[in-house]
Amino acid sequence: MTPNAASIPSGPSRRSFLASTAVVTAAVAGGMPLLTACGGSDSGSREGATSGKAADKLLPTYVASKTAAKPDLPPKNGSAAGYTSKVDLAKLVTSVPDKLGTGAPFKIMSPFWGSPPKPGCAYYTALDAAAGTKITWQNQDGITYGEKLGAVLASSSIPDMVVVPSWELVGKIASAVTAKFMDLGPYLAGDKVKKYPNLAAIPSDAWRMSIFGGALRGIPMPAAPAPGIVPYYRKDIFDKKGYTVPKSPDEFLSWAKEATSPKAKVWACGDMRWAAAAIFGLLPAGPLGWNIGDDGKLTYRIEHPEYLEHLEWVRKLFDAGVVHPDDKANTGDPVQRFTAGQILVVCSDTSAWYGKTAEQAKSNPDFDMEGMDYFGADGGNPTLYAGPPATIWSMIRKGASKETIENALAAANFAAAPYGTKERMFVDYGVEGTHYTVKDGVPVKNDKGNQEVVNAWVMLAAPAPYLAHPDLPEIARKQVEWQQRQGAFVKKTSTYGMNIVEPARYATLSSQFEQMEIDFVRGHKKLSDVQQAISTWKSSGGDKLRDWYKKLLEKNGSAN
């Protein structure tokens, strides 16, 4: 069974990141969620947040799973649970004893990275038979999903169920969610969720992030709050060359100069902005970037000196010529350059640890990637920030029939089956003999499995975060232990756990910064240009947005 989630950065270039790393199991992002401060399920302002007692009334009752396998590495410091021992496939338990679906047909629109399988393929047919559903999948290109999502939500023809990633919740899409998707409270709030045990076992924080427009509208894919972006390094090459893993920004730059050899077509790294943000203790992007400091002042991430400091350090790397030329040109796939040995450090999501190790196993058996622990700007302990507990949801359109709703919930309940169950095995591997074979007690996908058993059902819902790779159990151990080490330094911002939508008039206020950062670190913009952009942000609405957040936090309370 595979990990149920891969954390995607809340920072720049999420689309290119998803494309380059081929995240096919599930993409969990730290983007810009939304919610409502007041009003009923269909009325009132669509701005603000619902938290505290107001949200508690809307949440499903949490009931721990009775069917999940006991993890070898229990969650710690915000990590996922880890499974490193073999699961006896002959003794998998059942988490959905009765088919909850009636077989009534319904349509699902979902983002898809890669080539989707054909309608009516063996995987879709088998899953429908097992869950009692009849789904027509409308898979859309994940890279351009926002465009398609916006167009569909603006139309009068919306599929019965739609997968909504948080990074697409901007502009009109954000406001359309409350208007176009139904309140699931009558089916899931309180003890009603017990009809769907796998959904009941989803952590409450994830459900809290699923309240949109004052109502429970989303079925979540939970995410671990521990960091999801890893600065990977080629341990095999480090060992061969006798390199010491850097433990400060200065050490990294010094090592990078030593390791770079353009004649040998080897550069130290790619664009290190994602890692630099963590190294310099920068607040996250989006609503999580607002925080009340020790001085009692509410500030946004770009107002902190760490914002300029992390960009200036990355620029030093570019200026020193230690960044691969293609990364400077912002083209191609940095992770492919990493596996080819052209760069020795790359930033990618947690799932790449397994994906690239498995990919290189036959062609390059000496390949060994490790996760570099984050260090602080002074070489001491880092200051890291927790990611949101859920960032992808499946939603059911308003006006759907009761039978459609119940079948959609049946599918989500099946998709949320925990590790160690027949349903999880079904979702992750398909049908034995058709999509995979068992070798030495380990399921191994065949070509058909790799073509069909990819990111569809996993997008509907997920259990509490876990990591498991039966064929490479040590990778699961490394992933979880890395999360646990970093998690020891994780803090929550004032807006943690709140599902927030900012007023539409501020929707594009921060949009200029992504390109500004890309240009600055590559030497195309001056420091004064970035400083001017920050000043413009304040005068163009940033200060007013701060006042709005102050009122929001006064009403809902600070999470830290």
C-alpha positions in Angstrom: 0.0 0.0 0.0 1.2 3.5 -0.8 1.3 6.7 1.2 -2.0 8.5 1.1 -0.7 12.0 0.8 2.2 14.1 -0.5 2.7 17.5 0.8 3.0 20.3 -1.8 4.5 23.6 -1.0 2.4 26.6 -0.1 4.8 28.8 -1.9 5.5 29.6 -5.6 5.1 27.5 -8.7 2.8 24.8 -7.4 1.6 23.9 -10.9 5.2 23.4 -12.1 6.0 21.5 -9.0 3.2 19.1 -9.4 4.1 18.5 -13.0 7.8 18.0 -12.4 7.5 15.6 -9.5 4.6 13.6 -11.0 2.6 13.5 -7.9 0.1 10.8 -8.7 -1.2 9.5 -5.4 -2.5 12.7 -3.9 -1.4 16.2 -3.8 -1.9 18.0 -0.6 -1.2 21.7 -0.8 -0.8 24.5 1.6 -2.5 27.1 -0.4 -5.4 29.5 0.3 -8.4 27.8 1.9 -11.6 29.7 2.5 -14.5 29.9 4.9 -17.2 32.2 6.3 -17.4 34.2 9.4 -21.2 34.4 9.8 -24.5 33.5 8.3 -26.2 30.1 7.7 -25.2 27.5 5.3 -26.3 29.5 2.3 -26.4 33.1 3.6 -24.2 35.8 5.1 -20.8 37.0 4.2 -18.5 34.7 2.3 -15.4 36.2 4.0 -13.7 35.3 7.3 -13.4 32.1 9.3 -15.5 29.8 11.4 -13.7 28.3 14.4 -14.1 27.5 18.1 -17.6 26.6 19.4 -19.2 27.8 16.1 -17.2 25.2 14.2 -17.5 22.5 16.8 -21.3 22.3 16.2 -20.7 21.5 12.5 -18.0 18.8 12.9 -18.5 15.0 12.5 -18.0 13.0 15.7 -14.5 11.6 15.8 -14.4 7.8 16.2 -10.9 6.2 16.0 -10.7 3.4 13.3 -11.1 -0.1 14.6 -9.6 -1.6 11.4 -6.4 0.4 10.9 -3.2 -1.5 11.4 -1.0 -0.5 14.3 1.8 1.7 13.0 5.5 0.7 13.6 6.2 4.5 13.9 3.3 6.2 15.7 2.8 9.9 14.8 5.0 12.3 16.7 5.7 16.0 16.4 3.1 16.3 13.7 4.4 13.5 11.6 2.5 10.9 9.6 2.3 7.4 11.0 4.8 5.0 9.6 4.6 1.3 8.6 7.8 -0.6 8.0 6.9 -4.2 8.7 5.1 -6.4 6.2 1.4 -6.6 6.4 0.0 -10.1 5.9 -2.0 -9.7 2.8 -4.0 -12.8 3.6 -5.2 -11.2 6.9 -6.3 -7.8 5.7 -9.4 -6.7 7.6 -12.6 -5.2 6.2 -13.4 -1.6 6.9 -16.6 -1.5 4.8 -18.5 -4.7 5.6 -21.6 -3.6 3.6 -21.8 -1.8 0.3 -23.1 1.6 1.1 -23.6 2.5 -2.5 -26.7 1.6 -4.5 -25.1 1.5 -7.9 -26.8 4.7 -9.0 -24.6 6.6 -11.5 -22.9 9.9 -10.8 -20.0 12.0 -12.2 -16.8 13.1 -10.5 -14.5 15.8 -11.8 -10.9 15.6 -10.5 -7.4 16.9 -11.3 -5.1 14.3 -12.8 -1.4 14.3 -13.3 -0.3 12.1 -16.1 -2.3 10.1 -18.6 -5.7 9.1 -17.2 -6.9 5.5 -17.8 -9.7 4.9 -20.3 -13.4 5.0 -19.0 -14.6 1.5 -18.0 -11.1 0.3 -17.4 -10.6 -2.8 -15.1 -9.6 -0.6 -12.1 -12.7 1.6 -12.3 -15.0 -1.3 -12.9 -13.6 -3.3 -10.0 -13.7 -0.4 -7.5 -17.3 0.3 -8.5 -18.2 -3.3 -7.9 -16.5 -3.3 -4.5 -18.0 0.0 -3.3 -21.4 -0.4 -4.8 -20.9 2.7 -7.0 -21.1 3.6 -10.7 -18.8 6.5 -11.3 -18.1 8.4 -14.5 -14.7 10.0 -14.0 -14.1 13.4 -15.6 -10.4 13.6 -15.2 -8.8 17.0 -16.0 -5.2 18.0 -16.5 -3.9 18.9 -13.0 -1.6 21.5 -14.4 -4.4 23.6 -15.8 -7.1 22.4 -13.4 -7.9 25.9 -12.1 -8.9 27.1 -15.5 -11.3 24.2 -16.0 -12.6 24.4 -12.4 -13.3 28.1 -12.8 -15.2 27.5 -16.1 -17.2 24.7 -14.7 -18.2 26.5 -11.5 -19.2 29.5 -13.6 -21.5 27.3 -15.7 -24.9 25.8 -15.0 -23.6 22.3 -15.5 -21.6 21.0 -12.6 -20.6 17.4 -12.1 -22.2 15.6 -9.1 -18.9 15.6 -7.2 -15.9 17.9 -7.7 -12.4 17.7 -6.2 -11.3 21.1 -5.1 -7.6 21.8 -4.2 -6.8 24.7 -1.9 -4.3 26.2 -4.3 -7.1 26.9 -6.8 -9.3 28.7 -4.2 -8.6 32.2 -5.4 -10.8 34.9 -7.0 -14.2 33.8 -8.3 -13.5 30.1 -7.6 -13.3 30.9 -3.8 -16.7 32.6 -3.8 -18.2 29.9 -6.0 -17.5 27.1 -3.6 -20.1 28.3 -1.1 -22.6 29.1 -3.8 -22.3 25.8 -5.8 -21.6 23.0 -3.2 -24.0 21.6 -0.6 -24.0 21.5 3.1 -23.1 18.0 4.2 -24.0 18.6 7.8 -27.3 16.7 7.5 -25.4 13.6 6.5 -22.1 13.9 8.4 -22.3 16.3 11.4 -22.2 14.9 14.9 -23.1 11.2 15.2 -24.5 11.1 11.6 -21.0 10.3 10.3 -21.0 7.0 12.2 -22.8 5.5 9.2 -19.4 6.0 7.4 -16.8 4.7 9.9 -13.8 5.6 7.7 -14.9 9.2 7.4 -15.5 9.3 11.2 -11.9 8.3 11.7 -10.6 11.4 9.9 -9.0 13.8 12.4 -11.3 16.6 13.6 -8.8 19.3 12.6 -9.1 18.2 8.9 -12.9 18.4 9.2 -12.6 21.9 10.7 -10.7 22.9 7.6 -13.6 21.6 5.5 -16.1 24.2 6.6 -16.9 26.6 3.8 -19.4 29.4 4.0 -20.5 28.5 7.5 -21.3 24.9 6.5 -19.5 21.5 6.2 -19.1 21.4 2.5 -15.8 19.5 2.0 -14.7 15.9 2.5 -11.0 16.3 3.4 -7.7 14.6 2.6 -5.9 15.1 6.0 -2.3 16.4 5.9 0.4 16.1 8.5 1.4 19.5 9.9 5.1 18.6 9.8 7.1 20.0 6.9 6.4 18.5 3.5 9.2 20.0 1.5 12.5 18.1 1.9 16.0 19.4 0.8 17.3 16.2 -0.6 20.9 15.4 -1.1 22.7 12.7 -3.0 24.2 10.7 -0.1 25.9 8.3 -2.4 27.9 11.1 -4.1 28.4 12.9 -0.7 30.0 9.7 0.7 32.1 9.1 -2.4 33.4 12.7 -2.4 33.8 12.9 1.4 31.4 15.9 1.6 30.0 16.9 5.0 26.3 17.8 5.1 26.1 21.6 5.6 24.6 22.9 8.9 24.4 26.6 8.2 23.7 28.9 5.2 27.4 29.9 5.1 28.5 26.2 5.2 26.1 25.4 2.4 27.5 28.2 0.2 31.0 27.1 0.9 30.2 23.4 0.2 28.3 24.4 -3.0 31.3 26.2 -4.4 33.5 23.2 -3.7 31.0 20.7 -5.2 30.2 22.6 -8.4 32.2 21.7 -11.5 30.7 22.9 -14.8 33.3 21.0 -16.8 32.0 17.8 -15.2 28.4 19.0 -15.7 27.8 19.0 -11.9 26.3 21.8 -10.0 25.5 21.9 -6.3 21.8 22.6 -6.4 18.7 23.9 -8.0 16.6 26.9 -6.9 16.7 26.7 -3.1 13.9 29.1 -2.3 11.6 26.6 -0.7 14.3 25.4 1.7 15.6 28.9 2.3 12.1 29.9 3.5 12.4 27.3 6.2 16.1 27.9 7.0 15.4 31.6 7.6 12.2 31.0 9.6 9.9 32.7 7.1 6.1 32.5 7.7 4.1 30.5 5.2 2.3 32.0 2.2 -1.4 32.7 2.2 -3.6 33.2 5.3 -1.1 31.1 7.4 1.4 33.9 6.8 -0.4 36.3 9.2 0.9 36.0 12.8 0.8 37.9 16.1 4.4 38.1 17.3 5.7 38.3 20.8 5.4 42.1 20.6 1.6 41.7 20.1 1.7 43.1 16.5 0.0 41.3 13.6 2.3 41.1 10.6 2.4 39.3 7.2 5.3 37.2 6.0 6.7 39.7 3.5 7.0 42.4 6.3 9.6 40.4 8.2 13.3 40.8 7.6 13.5 37.1 7.0 11.7 37.6 3.8 14.5 39.6 2.2 17.2 37.6 4.0 16.0 34.3 2.5 15.9 35.8 -1.0 19.3 37.4 -0.6 20.9 34.1 0.4 19.4 32.3 -2.6 20.7 35.0 -4.8 24.2 34.4 -3.5 23.9 30.8 -4.7 22.9 32.0 -8.2 25.6 34.7 -8.2 28.2 32.1 -7.2 27.3 29.9 -10.2 26.5 26.9 -8.1 22.9 26.6 -9.4 22.3 24.5 -12.5 21.9 26.7 -15.7 18.6 25.2 -16.4 17.3 26.1 -13.0 18.5 29.6 -13.6 16.6 29.6 -16.9 13.7 28.1 -14.9 13.2 25.2 -17.4 13.0 21.5 -17.2 12.7 19.2 -14.2 15.1 19.8 -11.3 14.4 16.4 -9.8 15.4 14.7 -13.0 18.7 16.6 -12.9 19.1 15.4 -9.3 18.6 11.7 -10.2 21.0 12.2 -13.2 23.7 13.6 -10.8 23.8 17.0 -12.4 22.7 18.7 -9.2 23.4 17.3 -5.7 20.7 19.0 -3.7 17.1 19.6 -4.7 13.9 20.7 -2.9 11.0 18.4 -3.5 8.0 16.9 -1.6 8.1 14.0 0.8 6.7 11.5 -1.8 9.8 12.0 -4.0 11.8 10.1 -1.5 10.0 6.9 -2.4 9.2 7.7 -6.0 12.8 8.5 -7.1 14.4 5.7 -5.1 12.0 3.1 -6.6 12.6 4.6 -10.1 16.4 4.4 -9.8 16.5 1.0 -8.1 17.3 -1.0 -11.3 19.2 1.4 -13.5 21.3 2.9 -10.7 21.4 0.6 -7.6 24.0 2.9 -5.9 21.5 5.8 -5.9 20.9 7.0 -2.4 19.0 10.1 -1.5 18.6 11.5 2.0 16.8 14.4 3.5 18.9 17.2 4.9 17.7 18.4 8.3 16.8 22.1 8.3 19.1 24.4 10.2 18.5 27.9 11.3 19.9 31.1 9.7 22.6 31.2 12.4 23.4 27.5 12.2 21.3 26.7 15.2 17.8 25.1 15.4 15.3 26.2 12.7 12.0 27.8 13.2 9.4 26.0 11.1 5.7 26.5 10.8 2.8 24.0 10.7 1.0 23.4 7.5 -2.8 23.3 7.3 -4.5 20.0 8.4 -6.3 19.6 5.1 -6.0 21.2 1.7 -7.9 19.1 -0.8 -11.5 18.3 -0.6 -14.2 16.5 -2.6 -17.5 18.3 -2.7 -21.1 17.5 -3.8 -23.0 20.0 -5.9 -26.1 21.7 -4.6 -29.3 20.1 -6.0 -27.9 16.6 -6.1 -30.4 13.9 -5.3 -30.4 12.1 -2.0 -29.3 8.9 -3.8 -26.4 10.7 -5.5 -25.3 12.2 -2.2 -25.3 8.8 -0.5 -23.4 7.2 -3.3 -20.8 9.9 -3.3 -20.4 9.5 0.5 -20.1 5.8 0.0 -17.3 6.3 -2.5 -15.5 8.7 -0.1 -15.9 6.3 2.8 -14.3 3.5 0.7 -11.5 5.8 -0.4 -10.7 6.8 3.2 -10.1 3.2 4.3 -7.1 3.0 6.6 -3.8 1.1 6.1 -4.1 -2.6 6.8 -7.6 -3.0 5.2 -8.8 -4.7 2.1 -10.3 -1.4 0.8 -7.0 0.4 1.2 -5.3 -2.4 -0.8 -8.0 -2.2 -3.4 -7.7 1.6 -3.8 -3.9 1.6 -3.9 -3.2 -1.5 -5.9 -6.4 -2.6 -7.7 -7.0 -6.3 -8.5 -4.5 -9.0 -7.8 -3.4 -10.7 -11.0 -4.8 -7.8 -13.1 -3.0 -4.8 -11.6 -0.4 -6.4 -9.4 1.3 -9.6 -8.3 2.6 -10.6 -4.9 6.3 -11.3 -4.6 7.8 -12.3 -1.2 4.7 -11.0 0.5 4.9 -7.6 -1.2 2.4 -6.3 -3.8 4.1 -5.1 -7.0 2.2 -3.3 -9.7 2.5 -4.5 -13.3 2.2 -2.3 -16.4 -1.6 -2.3 -16.3 -1.5 -1.3 -12.6 0.9 1.6 -13.3 -1.4 2.8 -16.1 -4.8 2.5 -14.3 -4.2 2.6 -10.6 -3.3 6.2 -10.3 -4.7 9.4 -8.9 -8.5 9.0 -9.1 -10.1 7.3 -6.1 -7.4 8.6 -3.8 -8.6 12.2 -4.4 -12.0 11.6 -2.9 -10.9 11.3 0.8 -8.1 9.9 2.8 -7.4 8.4 6.3 -5.2 10.1 8.9 -1.7 10.7 7.3 0.5 7.7 7.0 3.5 6.5 5.0 4.1 2.9 3.9 6.1 1.3 1.2 6.0 -2.5 1.4 8.8 -2.8 -1.3 11.0 -0.1 0.3 10.1 0.0 4.0 13.3 1.8 5.0 12.1 4.8 2.9 8.9 5.0 5.0 11.1 5.0 8.1 13.3 7.7 6.7 10.3 9.8 5.7 8.6 9.6 9.1 11.8 10.0 11.1 12.7 13.1 9.1 9.2 14.6 9.7 9.6 13.9 13.4 13.0 15.5 13.6 11.8 18.6 11.8 8.4 18.6 13.7 10.2 19.2 17.0 10.8 22.8 15.8 7.3 23.4 14.3 5.2 26.3 15.6 1.6 27.3 14.7 0.8 30.7 13.3 -2.2 32.7 14.7 -4.4 31.5 11.8 -3.5 27.8 12.0 -6.5 25.5 11.6 -8.8 28.3 10.3 -10.3 28.0 6.9 -10.1 31.6 5.7 -11.3 33.5 2.7 -10.0 37.0 2.3 -12.2 39.7 0.8 -12.3 39.6 -3.0 -10.9 43.1 -3.2 -7.6 41.7 -1.9 -7.5 38.6 -4.1 -4.6 39.7 -6.3 -2.8 41.7 -3.7 0.1 39.3 -3.3 0.1 37.9 -6.8 3.1 39.9 -7.9 5.5 38.4 -5.4 6.0 35.0 -7.0 7.5 36.4 -10.2 9.3 39.0 -8.2 11.1 36.4 -6.2 12.0 34.3 -9.3 13.4 37.4 -11.0 15.3 38.7 -7.9 17.2 35.5 -7.0 18.3 35.2 -10.7 19.6 38.8 -10.7 16.9 40.2 -12.9 15.5 42.5 -10.2 17.1 44.7 -7.6 16.6 44.5 -3.8 15.0 48.0 -4.1 12.5 46.5 -6.5 11.4 43.9 -3.8 11.3 46.6 -1.1 9.2 48.8 -3.3 6.8 45.9 -4.0 6.4 45.5 -0.2 5.7 49.2 0.2 3.2 49.0 -2.6 1.5 46.0 -1.1 1.0 47.9 2.2 -0.4 51.0 0.5 -2.5 49.1 -2.0 -4.4 47.2 0.6 -2.0 45.3 2.8 -2.6 47.6 5.8 -6.3 47.4 5.3 -6.1 43.6 5.0 -4.2 43.6 8.4 -7.1 45.5 10.0 -9.5 42.9 8.5 -7.4 40.0 10.0 -7.2 41.8 13.4 -11.0 41.8 13.5 -11.1 38.1 12.4 -8.7 37.1 15.2 -10.5 39.2 17.8 -13.7 37.3 16.9 -12.2 33.8 16.5 -9.2 33.9 18.8 -5.6 33.2 17.9 -4.4 29.7 17.2 -1.1 30.3 19.0 
